Amino acid sequence: MKIKVGVIFGGDSVEHEVSIITAVQAMQNLNKEKYEVIPIYIDKERNWYTGEELKKMETYKDMDLLKSTLPKVCLIKKENEFVLMRTKGIFNKVLETIDVALPIVHGKGVEDGSLAGYLDTLGIPYVGPSMLGASIGQDKVVQKQILQMEEIPVPRYVWFYESDYLAQKEEILAKINKLGYPVIVKPARLGSSIGINYVKKARDIEGALEEAFSYDEKVVVEETIENLLEVDCAVFGNHELMETSLIGEMMTKHDFLTFEDKYLQNNKKMSSKKLSGKTSTSGFKIPAKLDKRIENEIYEYSKKAFRALNLQGVTRFDFLVNAETKQVYLNEPNTIPGCLAFFFFTGKNISYEQLLDNIITLAIKDYKENKKKVSSFESNVLSTYNGSKGIKGKMM
């Protein structure tokens, strides 16, 4: 019997379209002999849909038609099964059951632990980081603080909320000045390089901050690394078992890897045609040519960070290297990376299909192990509850 995999994607996020691209690629590369693919699409209004048409990129060219023809559903637990229940109409109807969830979501509102928390509440096995790992991985400030505690080098930075900036503008600008220009301004909880600006002069910082605040109330400003070499390394597994990919060098004409570099420069390759797994769609040179010492540091920091940040599934880590001093800095993790970073693993003879199989198998194994842990007690403490007066009397 095939394992039913519910691939969940979309969501109320500025990275909505990127999620669709990644999900369609993944659905096309799942082993059809072993898995039955059940697509679950979340639109920007947070409605959930299912249907075979969601496996095709052409479906998303007319969103109004998509929503009018596909059944609206909710994912619930019913009699020890995880079911997609039709919500439109007078009578609810079970349309599908799923055995394991494969979230392929990007950005705030989904990748940040929101979806993982819901799946935890249902009790369904799912691929990827837990609610804790997902929320840490989405917050560029919290993750840096944890990485520093683990003695993993990160660029110098300043962070603050919009309310802080409005109340202490001059003080915050002075802290940014101490970093030294140019700096990188980022919304703290977004991905795909959205809302990021490379600021060369102090006169341009306020405009960059205003743009970042239009996406997030929390912002981080980072120093730029001189003689910059940007490289990435992906990891799949869990806290116990980790497999690193080859290291890739970012190839971009810009001051940092932009949204356009990542997703638009090769948009023809982002079609519904099944990818061979041999071509990078995101401007990387794999493997990167690095000194052995730098390479070993990147592998070491990747595994150490994967474990410290409570990550699972597939994560791609962005590193910054000063090519002159050879200093390595971990910039940030991508807890559910675009294309699931499959092209980083092909050089290690791990195909996209194998990568998906590995992370799904591991998620099911972890779920079974966690089911053995004590999560509740049989005794009912409410059986002796006599109301607030009874509690007050006992406390006195």
Secondary structure, 3 states (H helix, E strand, C coil): CCEEEEEEEECCCCCHHHHHHHHHHHHHHCCCCCEEEEEEEECCCCCEEECHHHHCHHHHHCHHHHHHHCCEEEEEEECCEEEEEECCCCCCEEEEEECEEEEECCCCCCCCCHHHHHHHHHCCCECCCCHHHHHHHHCHHHHHHHHHHCCCCCCCEEEEEHHHHHHCHHHHHHHHHHHCCCEEEEECCCCCCCCCEEECCHHHHHHHHHHHHCCCCEEEEEECCCCEEEEEEEEEECCCCEEEEEEEEECCCCCCCCHHHHHCCCHHHHCCCCCCCCCCCCCEECCCCCCHHHHHHHHHHHHHHHHHCCCCEEEEEEEEEECCCCCEEEEEEECCCHHHHHHHCHHHCCCHHHHHHHHHHHHHHHHHHHHCCCCCCCCCHHHHCCCHHHHHHHHC
